[in-house]
Amino acid sequence: MSSALIDLVWQSTLETLYMVAVAGVISALAGVPLGVLLYVTRPGQILAQPVLNGILGIVTNVGRSIPFIILLVAIIPFTRMIVGSSIGTNAAAVPLTIAAIPFVARLVEGALNEVPPGLVEAAESMGATPMQIIMKVLLPEARGGIVNGLTITIVALVSYSAMAGAVGGGGLGDLGIRYGYNRFNPTVMLITVVVLVVMVQLFQSLGDYLVRKSDHK
Amino acid sequence: MISLEKVSKTYGSGARAVQALADIDLEVPKGTIHGVIGLSGAGKSTLIRCVNLLERPTAGRVYVDGQELTAMSAADLRQTRHQCGMIFQHFNLLTNRTVYDNVALPLELMRESRQTIRERVTPLLELTGLADKAGQYPAQLSGGQKQRVAIARALASRPKVLLCDEATSALDPQTTASILTLLQEINQQLGLTILLITHEMEVVKSICHRVGLISGGRLVEEADVGDFFTAPATQLGREFLDEFLKLEAPQALVERLLPAPTAQTHPVVRLTFSGDNVATPLISRLAREHGVDVSILQAKVESIQGRTLGLMIAELMGDAARTQDALATLQSFDLQVEVLGHVQRTD
């Protein structure tokens, strides 16, 4: 394996990590609150707002139903507004983030759904405000489920980032397609796949470890 | 201390409306332990949730310590809830908090300082016998220990009232007894008013001063515990008592019972004694004075809130005239006599 190829793989690995990290952090920052909102505004919940809940639900579902490759191209004007360019690694991070936010939100909502309603009732009986219930009961009790959801999101982002090549975003997926597939170079194809597999394994193991550490169920 | 006035609760509306509570009037004086007993679906849980407004009544008023909860703003209600501790059947502890932090939770919600929290939590852990478990998580505790944590947590805000929602229903009999003892100590030492709901007569018998019987969303009977156990006023009360005392005639006997006496039958009676009568040597008197032999089929003596309760199912053996005399004598005493039926004599 030539040193040029090693350089290329290393460069692509960093690009993938960069896109996944940016999209992962921002989608968590936006997706967790959105997931909480989806949960607490449900009818019968602590901040029941059926109309708002319906609207949020529809927006989230729309976000989740658009195929990523279409989203990538469709939001180019928005991407240009945010990062000043529609091509490159930064430009790929924008649609990745947009796609991941509703994904995270639904996973967080699901994790909150697993918190026994009795715990919320107990907190209410102690005179907790809705905000206190969210911060001291719902989020801490759903911590394991939320960390698990974020792990799933990270792994999904690694996979989605392979499509970033379509807007010149680079990364391992792009490398595999251009060198491995288009130029029919099985070595490059194999290397990128192996690196991706190792990466996903590491993320999943780290996630599992954090879930175990954060949950005392 | 707790007062419910004409409290009703209806779920749903129109044709699908279900009335869970109807015109409940309930008064729990300061420092007493009041039990409400009923079958599943009778409205017990809804009743206790209406006291701290976890369920808002559709009609009626709720007072705790003279303040009307049903007229309060959400913020005032939250403040008042600090004065109403509550414990639950399934404990409802936060799994990701240690024992110490669970007990500290109500104080954190009241934004107390770390210092105050420590000063309050430590003695509560000692009171509930959990001092050595402070750093453990609920998953590491037994059911009884979890309920102790829940009790300590409910007491942390120094409430005037403790609401217990089936607090011992998920525990085995021994653990139940230790939790009930703890509740009794809290009542006596802290002067806390306790309202508890349960389906277990054992709980009522062990610690309650007064008891209400709920059925179909209505309080159908209310009495001092001693009176309720010796002479329940309603059929349902009697069923609860029978089930508790397990004093039913044996099945083989029930099958032989005839509704009306003939010359060839003996009466079978159920006697309920209370107070001093238990000590009276009735049986030997019947034999001596009436020449009637008494065959005891089942008997039981219980001590309830310092009062003694005796129950007996017996066959009065002798000819018809004598057994009639014996029955009349029994009825002249201060005890309850119920003729269950008559059996064919075998002598």
Interface residues (C-beta under 8 A of the other chain):
Chain A: P116 G118 L119 E121 A122 A123 E124 S125 M126 G127 A128 T129 Q132 K136 V137 P140 E141 R143 S214 D215 H216 K217
Chain B: N52 L54 L77 R78 Q79 T80 R81 H82 C84 G85 M86 F88 H90 N92 L94 T95 N96 R97 L105 P106 E108 L109 M110 Y137 P138 A139 S157 L163
